[in-house]
């Protein structure tokens, strides 16, 4: 199902219930901050701002574009089962990872879409909603102007395991980590 209408202007309390859908739901515009969303077992693709509602993606390999540095008061975002991707700017990821609890859960991939060239940002991987015990990934979305690439400084902090990897411009680097617990 593809919804191209203006879901951003949906009336308060609107709910999109796709739990019976196994083909996936794609929202062509940003979901309103006051709209609940329940995905099904298919591969859902949605765009969010500072939602104040419950967003649950269900099964499938889902994709969420987050256009905000934090969820709104009372908002939650659950990737559900499957290999789920949270896509946002490096600055948004740094801001939301600096707050706990932040309402994020059950994501497997953090895709960094861009970063303003300048000061480095720090992203706490323990606070970006990664699925506990799963292989987790950080990816850059490309290496064009203003994109996260090898020349931009991003510091990742938090627990890491041998299953974790970082992908820059389509090339994956697996790391062994020296971790010190403070």
N, C-alpha and C positions, 0 to 999 in steps of 0.2 A: 504494500500500500504506500503510495506517495501522496503526501498532503502538501500542496503548494500554497494554500490559502494563508491569510494573515493570522497565524496562530498566536502571534505576539499580542494581539489586541483582544484575545478571548476574554469574556466576562469573568470576574472573580469567581472562583470555585469551579471553573470548568475542569473537566477530567477527560483525558483520552485513555481509554481502556483497550489495549490491544492484546490482552492475555490469551485470547483464542486464536490469534494470528500466528501462523508458523512461517510465513513468507517474508517477514521483516517489515518494519515501518520506517519510512524516510520522511522527515520533516524538512521542507524546502526553506523555511524561515525559522527564526528563533522562537522557541516556545515561550509563551508569556510567563512572567515570573510568578503569576498567581494560578498556574495550571498544573494539576497533577498529571503524571504520565506513568502508565504501566505497560511495558513492552511484553511481547510474547517470546516464543522459542526461536524466532527467526533473527536475522542480523539487522538490528535497528540502527538508525543513524539520525541523531537529533542535535540541535543547536540550543544551548542554554545561556542565559544571563545569570543574574543573581537571584535565582529561584527561591521562593519562600515556601515551596510545596514539596511533596514527596515525588521523586522521580526514580522509578525502578525499571531497569531494562530487561530483566528476565534472562532466559537462556539465549544462546547465539553469540556470535562474535560481534559485539556492538561497538559503535563509534559515537563519542560525545565530543562536540566542540564546545568548550566553555569560554564564553566571552566576558568573564568577570574575574576579579581578583579574590572573590569570596562568594559563597552562597548567601542568600538573604536569611534573615532571622527565621529559624524553624525549617529551613530548607535542607533536603538530603538528596544524595545522588548515589544510587547503588547500581553498579555495573552488572550484578547478577552472575550467573554461570557463563562459561565460555571465555574466550580470549577477548577482553574488553579494553578499548583504547580511550584514554582521556587526552584530548588534544587542546592545547592552550599555549599562550605565549610564555616565554621563560619568566617574565615579570609576574604574570598571574600565578604560575606554578610556585614561584618563590613566596609570593604573598600568602597563598592558601596553605602552603606547607608550613608556614610559620605559626599557624593557629591550630590548636587541638582542643576539643574535637572540632572538625571542620565539616562534617556531614558526608564525606566521601568514603566509599567502601567498594571492594571487589573489582578493582581494576588491575590489569596485567601489563599495560603499555602506557607510558607517559610520552606523548608526542609533542615536542616543543616546536611551535610553528614559527616564531620569530622572537627577536630580542632587539631592543634599541641598543645601538652600538654605544658603548660607554663603560660604566662601572660593571664589574661582574655581579652576578646574582647567586644566591645560595638557595638550593632546593633541598629540603629535608625529605628524603625518600621514604622515611618512616611515616610521613604525614600526607601522602598523596593518594591514599586509599588503595594501595596495593593489596592484592589477595594474599593472605597469610599462607606461607609455605609454597606458593606457586612460583614458577619462573617468571621474573619480571624484567621489563625492558624499558630503556629510555631511547627515543629516536629523535633525530632532527628531521624536519619536514623538507629540507633542501638546503642548498648552499648558494642561493641567489642573494641579492642585496637585502640587508636587514634580516637575514635568516640565521638561525642558530647553525654555526658551522665550526670548523676546527680553530678559527681565529677568535671566537667569542668565548669568554671565560665564564663557565658555569661550574660552581662547586656543589657536589652532591654529598649530603651527609645522611646518616642513618644506617640501619642494618643493611648489609650486603651479603650475598652468598655466591657460591661458585656458579649458580644458575643464572645470575644477573648478567646483563650485557648492556652496552651503549652502542647505538648505531648513529654514525655521522655520514650524511650524504649517501645512504644506501650501503655503507660498509660497516659491518658489525665487528666490534672489538670486545672480546671476552677478557675479563680481568681477574687476577687473583688479588685479593684485598688484604691489606694489613689493617686490622681494625683495633683500635684501643677503646676500651670502655672507660668513661670518666666517672 
